[in-house]
């Protein structure tokens, strides 16, 4: 199978090894003449970032870079990015990296022409209509990890640096106009990042598949996304140079983020505040929380996971799927408890309260309450 293609769902996607060379062409097609490449501090000095900047520079598009992005990007990072964008008189953004670089880059493009605070565009009701759609700069997304799927998302997660609450900022035009998915860019990921990001994609698929909302297209995508992670994450983890495995994992990441239009649930409702308060890795946090959340939702989801288990080649129905999830985590070096990630019990009340306010609650099959969330945190910590 040739793992190379041009797709138009959910946006224009140029998928395949080596396709980063098309970055300048993508800028030209969107009318971008002065792009700002936004990435995180860790990626800024790596060869893949230099390669992207060289491609832009050689095409006469400059090599402007903004990399003051934290692992859980906040409104301070955003303000600095917008200032860099405006000062440099840029006309488009290349969001480059994992979840943090992609999310912050998309928000720089979004906020570059807005006049209200970013919190006024939180994913609540129709708040997105407050934005001036015509003032949103064009966005090209280039993922360098295979997990968040933010490259195909219409929102970004931004942490409030004062309250330490993660907020989802949404607008339909935050969906990048062009995505370049080049698995060669993910080859250098360390094992723990490969595992954590891959399990983030898996969590997106599991929660979308579990959600009670009606969205058959997302349901099918979530199921196949789970299969790709099950089959190819172990290979990418064992051999980071396995381009076939890296490519399938990039597909799974995009599929998970597209699928969760159907909804997320307790895994993300927990991991968002945990990440904001304790600065844990998002995908790894999701993985630690997943076994306990599956048990909470068991009565509501066991029938559909009987079908999923058969498709995935997992014996034992829903109990077999739950056993697989724990064994899968163990095989990838994921801790069994959040305490191993530095999460302590002294802020459980705060975490429960924050979880109940997280928009992911709405997609959980079992209604989330103070009591069952506290039980989940106790079990996971």
PyMOL commands that set and color helices and strands:
alter all, ss='L'
color gray80, all
select helices_A, chain A and resi 19-29+41-44+47-58+75-87+99-111+118-121+127-130+133-135+150-152+172-174+183-186+191-210+216-238+243-262+266-278+282-296+298-312+317-331+338-341+345-357+359-363+370-380
alter helices_A, ss='H'
color red, helices_A
select strands_A, chain A and resi 4-7+12-16+35-38+65-66+92-97+138-143+155-159+166-170+178-181
alter strands_A, ss='S'
color yellow, strands_A
deselect
rebuild
show_as cartoon
